[in-house]
């Protein structure tokens, strides 16, 4: 397989250093000179230097440039590694093929971040929709009446209050799912060619959105224990390309399930405020916590309107309703205008029904039940994976959400594993779809949204045996 262009340039620089063209401590070509020499843009040249920094063969000196380092040497002031900057996103066929599995005849589907239908209040919700339509048939074709709108916003504000966010009614807008809210935020903040900072690994749906808008990504490492690395982000903001905004999932990140500690959340909000870089927060999993308290979103620390908060009910209540909402802070009015041009309105019938579910306690009761089920399912799934998969497999116990991020030992390739699994009627999401770069080939994401059954137990056992076979090859 051919190396990415930045890697090819980096390898040629390594060869030049080995020949003695650049002795230890010798200054290397500037980013601009390197780009010109290899007929690439500055971002690709900088990406080559970043990779060499991670290999500890190059040292970046502030306002001075890049210098050669021998393998046994270490930079005088080690910096946390930052991912390659400004990558153009090209979502390949792997994502399209993965999405096509939903609704197929695959017996055990673990590839999407969703729950089994049995865990949602489908019958009760259908009854309420029928009653609402009988009482107010005009909702099919009318705009949402003010009375219903006030009731919905009252319910949303109560949810926000429970997260220690104080939001006024005129700071709330309903969308067609959380995806539309994030799209509106990106459209309001960026222009084609801009760089957006994201976590890595990152939800492949966000990569698709970024690609569709003609944006580039700056991937910042995310760990299952603490989420987004603040040190890597600070380094990237100092030495990488200009970043227009940051998209982050602080509560139960997709795909790692990471929960960012409160102190890190506070520090992140303050860091981005100092840099005047807006944060787009996706809190779609926030209500699905396993502990005693609902984790606070980043928005709870926002005092300047720099955080755009996006959420929805698709994971926690009713996926088919496709109801989301946002509070855009200082960017809210522009996002509202874009919402009108994007989809104009969201179904009045669905909004009115959701208002009722929020205000009479149905939503609160549902999420309590769903949290209990997901906690049990996630822990059983984790135990089964560790028992069935090769020795050295790593799984971090999730603290909420519905996802399990699995790291297999070398040389297991999860794309090969998926091909074998599909033949056995089992699906999962391979790690390579969670980055714009060729990363995470030993990782996979499993959905914990399926009730534990003998069929699921057998499927995980078979998946583990397949992984062991790949390891032995």
RODO-2510 file (C-alpha; in nm, 4 decimals, decimal comma):
residues 473
     n   res          X          Y          Z
     1     x     0,0000     0,0000     0,0000
     2     x     0,1380     0,3412    -0,0987
     3     x     0,2268     0,5740     0,1863
     4     x     0,0297     0,8972     0,2312
     5     x     0,2104     1,1893     0,0703
     6     x     0,3159     1,3429     0,4037
     7     x     0,4669     1,0086     0,5123
     8     x     0,6596     0,9801     0,1864
     9     x     0,8060     1,3275     0,2436
    10     x     0,8880     1,2398     0,6054
    11     x     1,0685     0,9215     0,4996
    12     x     1,2777     1,1164     0,2485
    13     x     1,3727     1,3628     0,5215
    14     x     1,4725     1,0736     0,7479
    15     x     1,6959     0,9405     0,4718
    16     x     1,8534     1,2855     0,4336
    17     x     1,9191     1,3049     0,8082
    18     x     2,0721     0,9553     0,8032
    19     x     2,3064     1,0592     0,5173
    20     x     2,4254     1,3513     0,7255
    21     x     2,2639     1,6196     0,5124
    22     x     2,1186     1,7569     0,8361
    23     x     2,3438     1,6870     1,1378
    24     x     2,2021     1,6722     1,4924
    25     x     2,0799     2,0187     1,5787
    26     x     2,0930     2,1213     1,2136
    27     x     1,8120     2,3402     1,0891
    28     x     1,5711     2,1786     0,8434
    29     x     1,3936     2,3561     0,5551
    30     x     1,1058     2,5806     0,6549
    31     x     0,7529     2,4551     0,5981
    32     x     0,7240     2,6810     0,2958
    33     x     1,0560     2,5591     0,1514
    34     x     0,9649     2,1963     0,2096
    35     x     0,6277     2,2425     0,0423
    36     x     0,7905     2,4030    -0,2604
    37     x     1,0569     2,1325    -0,2855
    38     x     0,7976     1,8545    -0,2982
    39     x     0,5274     2,0491    -0,4857
    40     x     0,2700     2,0140    -0,2072
    41     x     0,0749     2,2618     0,0024
    42     x     0,2008     2,3940     0,3362
    43     x    -0,0387     2,1731     0,5349
    44     x     0,1067     1,8543     0,3860
    45     x     0,4603     1,9748     0,4603
    46     x     0,3654     2,0621     0,8193
    47     x     0,1970     1,7217     0,8516
    48     x     0,5299     1,5559     0,7574
    49     x     0,7117     1,7507     1,0279
    50     x     0,4440     1,6647     1,2862
    51     x     0,4892     1,2948     1,2112
    52     x     0,8660     1,3267     1,2467
    53     x     0,8145     1,5026     1,5807
    54     x     0,6119     1,2067     1,7029
    55     x     0,9016     0,9796     1,6017
    56     x     1,1338     1,2128     1,7992
    57     x     1,3498     1,2771     1,4925
    58     x     1,2590     1,6463     1,4615
    59     x     1,2344     1,9222     1,7191
    60     x     1,0177     2,2321     1,6734
    61     x     1,1635     2,5485     1,8246
    62     x     0,9308     2,8400     1,8777
    63     x     0,9721     3,1113     1,6117
    64     x     1,2812     2,9354     1,4818
    65     x     1,1704     2,6344     1,2802
    66     x     1,2445     2,2628     1,2785
    67     x     1,5742     2,0944     1,3709
    68     x     1,7126     1,7432     1,3243
    69     x     1,7306     1,5136     1,6282
    70     x     1,9144     1,1816     1,6500
    71     x     1,7164     0,8764     1,7751
    72     x     1,8903     0,8696     2,1099
    73     x     1,8326     1,2399     2,1683
    74     x     1,5200     1,3937     2,3103
    75     x     1,3806     1,7416     2,2435
    76     x     1,4777     1,9801     2,5203
    77     x     1,1162     2,0688     2,5890
    78     x     0,9006     1,7715     2,4972
    79     x     0,5575     1,8681     2,3710
    80     x     0,2529     1,6409     2,3632
    81     x     0,2036     1,4971     2,0128
    82     x    -0,0657     1,6549     1,7991
    83     x    -0,2393     1,4764     1,5118
    84     x    -0,1621     1,5762     1,1529
    85     x    -0,3316     1,9092     1,0819
    86     x    -0,5766     2,0112     0,8157
    87     x    -0,6657     1,6728     0,6683
    88     x    -0,9156     1,6719     0,3845
    89     x    -1,1932     1,4251     0,4608
    90     x    -1,2743     1,1560     0,2074
    91     x    -1,5332     0,9192     0,3498
    92     x    -1,4800     0,5993     0,1580
    93     x    -1,7007     0,3032     0,0716
    94     x    -1,6457     0,1421     0,4116
    95     x    -1,8884     0,3877     0,5756
    96     x    -2,1475     0,3502     0,2991
    97     x    -2,1243    -0,0279     0,3250
    98     x    -2,1548    -0,0097     0,7035
    99     x    -2,4688     0,2042     0,6890
   100     x    -2,6250    -0,0300     0,4346
   101     x    -2,6183    -0,3118     0,6902
   102     x    -2,9003    -0,1491     0,8912
   103     x    -3,2271    -0,3104     0,7941
   104     x    -3,0463    -0,5983     0,6247
   105     x    -3,0832    -0,9650     0,7136
   106     x    -2,7727    -0,9637     0,9372
   107     x    -2,8846    -1,1582     1,2437
   108     x    -2,6728    -0,9782     1,5072
   109     x    -2,6342    -0,6084     1,4245
   110     x    -2,3881    -0,4297     1,6504
   111     x    -2,2568    -0,1679     1,4056
   112     x    -2,4775     0,1336     1,4838
   113     x    -2,5107     0,3489     1,7969
   114     x    -2,8711     0,2565     1,8628
   115     x    -3,0872     0,0513     2,0964
   116     x    -3,3226    -0,2322     2,0291
   117     x    -3,6800    -0,1252     1,9565
   118     x    -3,8004    -0,3036     2,2715
   119     x    -3,6172    -0,0510     2,4896
   120     x    -3,8192     0,2451     2,3616
   121     x    -4,1821     0,3303     2,4580
   122     x    -4,3093     0,2752     2,1045
   123     x    -4,6668     0,1693     2,1865
   124     x    -4,7239     0,4463     2,4389
   125     x    -4,5753     0,7041     2,2045
   126     x    -4,7928     0,5803     1,9168
   127     x    -5,1011     0,6119     2,1385
   128     x    -5,0103     0,9681     2,2318
   129     x    -4,9496     1,0631     1,8693
   130     x    -5,2915     0,9285     1,7721
   131     x    -5,4631     1,1146     2,0551
   132     x    -5,2817     1,4372     1,9768
   133     x    -5,3776     1,4108     1,6111
   134     x    -5,7431     1,3403     1,6939
   135     x    -5,7610     1,6374     1,9301
   136     x    -5,5611     1,8754     1,7096
   137     x    -5,5727     1,7594     1,3452
   138     x    -5,4481     2,1023     1,2338
   139     x    -5,1035     2,0079     1,3666
   140     x    -5,0475     1,8083     1,0476
   141     x    -5,0329     2,1206     0,8355
   142     x    -4,9966     2,4120     1,0746
   143     x    -4,7076     2,5816     1,2450
   144     x    -4,6683     2,4921     1,6101
   145     x    -4,9193     2,6994     1,8123
   146     x    -4,7693     2,9313     2,0716
   147     x    -4,9260     2,7358     2,3574
   148     x    -4,7568     2,4159     2,2444
   149     x    -4,4317     2,5990     2,1727
   150     x    -4,4213     2,7444     2,5238
   151     x    -4,4895     2,3992     2,6690
   152     x    -4,2058     2,2453     2,4679
   153     x    -3,9593     2,5157     2,5621
   154     x    -4,0633     2,4837     2,9258
   155     x    -3,9760     2,1133     2,9109
   156     x    -3,6432     2,1830     2,7400
   157     x    -3,5535     2,4468     2,9967
   158     x    -3,6276     2,2010     3,2765
   159     x    -3,3879     1,9551     3,1150
   160     x    -3,1276     2,2310     3,0893
   161     x    -3,1776     2,3291     3,4529
   162     x    -3,1091     1,9670     3,5514
   163     x    -2,7710     1,9979     3,3784
   164     x    -2,6942     2,3320     3,5492
   165     x    -2,7497     2,5241     3,2275
   166     x    -2,9612     2,8376     3,2509
   167     x    -3,1189     2,8928     2,9088
   168     x    -3,3859     3,1424     2,8079
   169     x    -3,6698     3,0384     2,5761
   170     x    -3,5362     3,2601     2,2993
   171     x    -3,2069     3,0685     2,3145
   172     x    -3,3706     2,7395     2,2102
   173     x    -3,4457     2,6076     1,8616
   174     x    -3,5828     2,2660     1,7663
   175     x    -3,4208     2,0735     1,4792
   176     x    -3,4585     1,7524     1,2838
   177     x    -3,2239     1,5580     1,5065
   178     x    -2,8862     1,6501     1,6543
   179     x    -2,7182     1,6115     1,3152
   180     x    -2,9073     1,9085     1,1739
   181     x    -2,8108     2,1180     1,4777
   182     x    -2,4409     2,0371     1,4270
   183     x    -2,4665     2,1058     1,0539
   184     x    -2,6230     2,4451     1,1234
   185     x    -2,3497     2,5265     1,3733
   186     x    -2,0749     2,4345     1,1263
   187     x    -2,2414     2,6298     0,8471
   188     x    -2,2714     2,9357     1,0698
   189     x    -1,9055     2,9270     1,1755
   190     x    -1,7100     2,8049     0,8726
   191     x    -1,6471     2,8435     0,5037
   192     x    -1,5182     2,5737     0,2648
   193     x    -1,1505     2,5084     0,3279
   194     x    -1,1621     2,6015     0,6982
   195     x    -1,0116     2,3694     0,9576
   196     x    -1,2340     2,2130     1,2252
   197     x    -1,0822     2,0459     1,5319
   198     x    -1,2401     1,7127     1,6269
   199     x    -1,1648     1,4240     1,8572
   200     x    -0,9918     1,1152     1,7250
   201     x    -1,1332     0,8583     1,7105
   202     x    -1,4428     1,0476     1,5979
   203     x    -1,7972     0,9532     1,4965
   204     x    -1,7974     0,8798     1,1232
   205     x    -2,1236     1,0718     1,0758
   206     x    -1,9433     1,3907     1,1770
   207     x    -1,6713     1,3160     0,9209
   208     x    -1,9412     1,2821     0,6545
   209     x    -2,0886     1,6185     0,7544
   210     x    -1,7478     1,7858     0,7452
   211     x    -1,6741     1,6365     0,4041
   212     x    -2,0076     1,7553     0,2651
   213     x    -1,9261     2,1121     0,3744
   214     x    -1,5802     2,1096     0,2147
   215     x    -1,3978     2,1457     0,5474
   216     x    -1,0727     1,9987     0,6783
   217     x    -1,0214     1,8268     1,0118
   218     x    -0,7536     1,8619     1,2760
   219     x    -0,7769     1,5412     1,4773
   220     x    -0,6999     1,5711     1,8498
   221     x    -0,6363     1,2492     2,0475
   222     x    -0,9172     1,1256     2,2698
   223     x    -0,8678     0,8622     2,5388
   224     x    -1,1397     0,6417     2,6923
   225     x    -1,0411     0,7563     3,0413
   226     x    -1,0531     1,1356     3,0028
   227     x    -1,1785     1,2179     2,6558
   228     x    -1,0213     1,4960     2,4516
   229     x    -0,6530     1,5578     2,5340
   230     x    -0,6273     1,9200     2,6439
   231     x    -0,2474     1,9093     2,6173
   232     x    -0,2587     1,7928     2,2538
   233     x    -0,5247     2,0512     2,1744
   234     x    -0,3185     2,3331     2,3274
   235     x    -0,0133     2,2234     2,1283
   236     x    -0,2137     2,2046     1,8046
   237     x    -0,3606     2,5512     1,8592
   238     x    -0,0110     2,6935     1,9122
   239     x     0,1642     2,5301     1,6195
   240     x    -0,0985     2,3991     1,3816
   241     x    -0,3149     2,5757     1,1239
   242     x    -0,5831     2,8266     1,2310
   243     x    -0,8811     2,6418     1,3766
   244     x    -1,2266     2,7810     1,3137
   245     x    -1,4158     2,5759     1,5741
   246     x    -1,4019     2,2604     1,7855
   247     x    -1,6642     1,9822     1,7781
   248     x    -1,6598     1,7669     2,0909
   249     x    -1,8641     1,5061     2,2791
   250     x    -1,7722     1,5563     2,6444
   251     x    -2,0248     1,3063     2,7836
   252     x    -1,9824     0,9447     2,6648
   253     x    -1,7918     1,0180     2,3473
   254     x    -1,8595     0,8264     2,0277
   255     x    -1,6913     0,5781     1,9801
   256     x    -1,4797     0,5528     2,2987
   257     x    -1,7552     0,6169     2,5539
   258     x    -1,5229     0,8608     2,7335
   259     x    -1,6571     1,0910     3,0045
   260     x    -1,4501     1,4081     3,0377
   261     x    -1,3807     1,5009     3,4043
   262     x    -1,5444     1,8231     3,5230
   263     x    -1,2132     1,9996     3,5735
   264     x    -1,1132     1,9213     3,2161
   265     x    -1,4480     2,0529     3,0928
   266     x    -1,3955     2,3792     3,2765
   267     x    -1,0398     2,4105     3,1457
   268     x    -1,1504     2,3352     2,7895
   269     x    -1,4195     2,6039     2,7927
   270     x    -1,1713     2,8567     2,9310
   271     x    -0,8986     2,7603     2,6816
   272     x    -1,1269     2,8027     2,3819
   273     x    -1,2623     3,1298     2,5204
   274     x    -0,9071     3,2674     2,5408
   275     x    -0,8419     3,1633     2,1820
   276     x    -1,1837     3,2995     2,0702
   277     x    -1,2618     2,9640     1,9072
   278     x    -1,6253     2,8466     1,9377
   279     x    -1,7108     2,5022     2,0726
   280     x    -1,9863     2,2900     1,9173
   281     x    -2,0944     2,0472     2,1889
   282     x    -2,2770     1,7268     2,0959
   283     x    -2,4526     1,6003     2,4106
   284     x    -2,6728     1,3371     2,2496
   285     x    -2,5683     1,0683     2,5033
   286     x    -2,5681     1,2916     2,8125
   287     x    -2,8952     1,1601     2,9591
   288     x    -2,7737     0,7986     2,9394
   289     x    -2,5451     0,8036     3,2438
   290     x    -2,4900     0,5001     3,4657
   291     x    -2,3897     0,6862     3,7835
   292     x    -2,5926     0,8742     4,0409
   293     x    -2,5864     1,2154     3,8711
   294     x    -2,6292     1,3463     3,5212
   295     x    -2,2871     1,4746     3,4025
   296     x    -2,2744     1,8435     3,3278
   297     x    -2,2239     1,9561     2,9686
   298     x    -1,9548     2,2043     2,8680
   299     x    -2,2312     2,4612     2,8274
   300     x    -2,2707     2,4698     3,2063
   301     x    -1,9349     2,6539     3,2267
   302     x    -2,0067     2,8897     2,9358
   303     x    -2,0388     3,2533     3,0399
   304     x    -1,9710     3,4210     2,7056
   305     x    -2,1961     3,2364     2,4601
   306     x    -1,8938     3,0602     2,3084
   307     x    -2,0435     2,7098     2,3400
   308     x    -2,3099     2,5935     2,0941
   309     x    -2,5031     2,3187     2,2725
   310     x    -2,6642     2,0467     2,0563
   311     x    -2,8772     1,7573     2,1820
   312     x    -3,1628     1,5316     2,0770
   313     x    -3,4079     1,2646     2,1869
   314     x    -3,3078     1,0127     1,9188
   315     x    -3,0866     0,8008     2,1464
   316     x    -3,2724     0,8367     2,4745
   317     x    -3,6407     0,8338     2,3794
   318     x    -3,7566     0,7806     2,0213
   319     x    -3,5128     0,7475     1,7283
   320     x    -3,7806     0,7787     1,4598
   321     x    -3,9029     1,1163     1,5883
   322     x    -3,5734     1,2760     1,4790
   323     x    -3,6195     1,5621     1,7239
   324     x    -3,3168     1,7602     1,8332
   325     x    -3,2496     2,1087     1,9636
   326     x    -2,9729     2,3605     2,0141
   327     x    -2,8805     2,6650     2,2153
   328     x    -2,6361     2,8639     2,0089
   329     x    -2,5108     3,1252     2,2529
   330     x    -2,3742     3,4264     2,0670
   331     x    -2,4270     3,2403     1,7372
   332     x    -2,7907     3,1527     1,7961
   333     x    -2,9584     3,4086     1,5703
   334     x    -2,7473     3,3187     1,2685
   335     x    -2,8153     2,9487     1,3246
   336     x    -3,1885     3,0177     1,3479
   337     x    -3,1800     3,1925     1,0118
   338     x    -2,9911     2,9009     0,8597
   339     x    -3,2465     2,6597     1,0058
   340     x    -3,5213     2,8405     0,8140
   341     x    -3,3296     2,8131     0,4880
   342     x    -3,2247     2,4540     0,5597
   343     x    -3,5523     2,2823     0,6570
   344     x    -3,7840     2,5706     0,7517
   345     x    -3,9823     2,3909     1,0234
   346     x    -3,9817     2,0711     1,2238
   347     x    -4,3033     1,8670     1,2461
   348     x    -4,5571     2,0438     1,4688
   349     x    -4,7247     1,7124     1,5570
   350     x    -4,3976     1,5654     1,6828
   351     x    -4,3027     1,8793     1,8753
   352     x    -4,6417     1,9003     2,0457
   353     x    -4,6274     1,5334     2,1449
   354     x    -4,2729     1,5702     2,2772
   355     x    -4,3809     1,8709     2,4838
   356     x    -4,6450     1,6559     2,6493
   357     x    -4,3963     1,3746     2,7180
   358     x    -4,1499     1,6149     2,8769
   359     x    -4,3984     1,7939     3,0984
   360     x    -4,5958     1,4967     3,2330
   361     x    -4,2834     1,2977     3,3273
   362     x    -4,2973     1,0294     3,0567
   363     x    -3,9544     1,1194     2,9217
   364     x    -3,7981     1,1163     3,2686
   365     x    -3,9452     0,7714     3,3410
   366     x    -3,8265     0,6356     3,0085
   367     x    -3,4647     0,7432     3,0480
   368     x    -3,4468     0,5915     3,3976
   369     x    -3,5508     0,2543     3,2557
   370     x    -3,3213     0,2876     2,9564
   371     x    -3,0215     0,3769     3,1728
   372     x    -3,0727     0,0663     3,3868
   373     x    -3,0993    -0,1581     3,0809
   374     x    -2,7937    -0,0073     2,9105
   375     x    -2,5797    -0,0328     3,2234
   376     x    -2,6578    -0,4041     3,2574
   377     x    -2,6105    -0,4722     2,8867
   378     x    -2,2836    -0,2802     2,8621
   379     x    -2,1282    -0,4628     3,1551
   380     x    -2,2352    -0,8036     3,0258
   381     x    -2,1055    -0,7207     2,6799
   382     x    -1,7718    -0,6061     2,8206
   383     x    -1,7313    -0,9259     3,0242
   384     x    -1,8191    -1,1415     2,7228
   385     x    -1,5692    -0,9624     2,4982
   386     x    -1,2863    -0,9983     2,7492
   387     x    -1,3682    -1,3671     2,7917
   388     x    -1,3924    -1,4473     2,4210
   389     x    -1,1333    -1,2227     2,2528
   390     x    -0,7546    -1,2802     2,2417
   391     x    -0,5407    -1,2203     2,5481
   392     x    -0,4354    -0,8563     2,5505
   393     x    -0,7684    -0,7212     2,4259
   394     x    -0,8533    -0,3953     2,6033
   395     x    -1,1999    -0,2641     2,6840
   396     x    -1,2702     0,0348     2,9077
   397     x    -1,5817    -0,0050     3,1227
   398     x    -1,8266     0,2606     2,9982
   399     x    -1,9821     0,5048     3,2450
   400     x    -2,2790     0,5792     3,0212
   401     x    -2,4069     0,5761     2,6661
   402     x    -2,4457     0,2629     2,4554
   403     x    -2,1039     0,1986     2,3022
   404     x    -1,8103    -0,0306     2,3703
   405     x    -1,4672     0,0550     2,2224
   406     x    -1,2487    -0,2521     2,1856
   407     x    -0,8756    -0,2610     2,1116
   408     x    -0,7494    -0,5942     1,9842
   409     x    -0,3850    -0,7019     2,0125
   410     x    -0,1577    -0,7146     1,7090
   411     x    -0,1830    -0,8323     1,4384
   412     x    -0,5642    -0,8432     1,4420
   413     x    -0,7067    -0,6232     1,1639
   414     x    -1,0704    -0,5436     1,2390
   415     x    -1,1611    -0,4821     0,8739
   416     x    -1,0604    -0,8404     0,7984
   417     x    -1,2470    -0,9449     1,1115
   418     x    -1,5610    -0,7669     0,9897
   419     x    -1,5473    -0,9481     0,6558
   420     x    -1,5436    -1,2806     0,8378
   421     x    -1,8090    -1,1688     1,0844
   422     x    -2,0518    -1,0664     0,8093
   423     x    -2,0243    -1,4154     0,6644
   424     x    -2,1406    -1,5369     1,0074
   425     x    -2,4260    -1,2780     1,0090
   426     x    -2,2615    -1,0513     1,2695
   427     x    -2,1856    -0,6818     1,2188
   428     x    -1,9810    -0,4204     1,4050
   429     x    -1,8079    -0,0915     1,3203
   430     x    -1,4365    -0,1312     1,2376
   431     x    -1,1975     0,1263     1,3812
   432     x    -1,0786     0,2687     1,0505
   433     x    -1,4117     0,4485     0,9872
   434     x    -1,3536     0,6689     1,2931
   435     x    -1,0737     0,8815     1,1483
   436     x    -0,9883     1,0731     0,8336
   437     x    -0,6435     0,9107     0,8537
   438     x    -0,5625     0,5369     0,8288
   439     x    -0,5815     0,4773     1,2044
   440     x    -0,7411     0,2366     1,4535
   441     x    -0,7100    -0,0771     1,2380
   442     x    -0,6957    -0,2883     1,5568
   443     x    -1,0069    -0,1286     1,7104
   444     x    -1,3781    -0,1912     1,6770
   445     x    -1,6966    -0,0393     1,8168
   446     x    -1,9832    -0,2516     1,9456
   447     x    -2,3332    -0,1365     2,0294
   448     x    -2,4468    -0,2221     2,3823
   449     x    -2,8049    -0,1344     2,2904
   450     x    -2,9182    -0,4935     2,2351
   451     x    -3,0731    -0,6914     2,5255
   452     x    -2,8525    -0,9773     2,6383
   453     x    -2,9678    -1,3026     2,4790
   454     x    -2,8171    -1,6468     2,4101
   455     x    -2,7934    -1,5427     2,0438
   456     x    -2,5881    -1,2341     2,1320
   457     x    -2,3673    -1,4352     2,3678
   458     x    -2,2991    -1,6870     2,0906
   459     x    -2,2241    -1,4082     1,8426
   460     x    -1,9638    -1,2469     2,0728
   461     x    -1,8053    -1,5865     2,1353
   462     x    -1,7789    -1,6504     1,7595
   463     x    -1,6384    -1,3019     1,7042
   464     x    -1,3738    -1,3669     1,9676
   465     x    -1,2716    -1,6954     1,8082
   466     x    -1,2380    -1,5223     1,4703
   467     x    -1,0125    -1,2592     1,6278
   468     x    -0,7970    -1,5329     1,7827
   469     x    -0,7635    -1,7027     1,4438
   470     x    -0,6475    -1,3733     1,2879
   471     x    -0,3934    -1,3296     1,5669
   472     x    -0,2440    -1,6736     1,5017
   473     x    -0,1927    -1,6132     1,1283
***
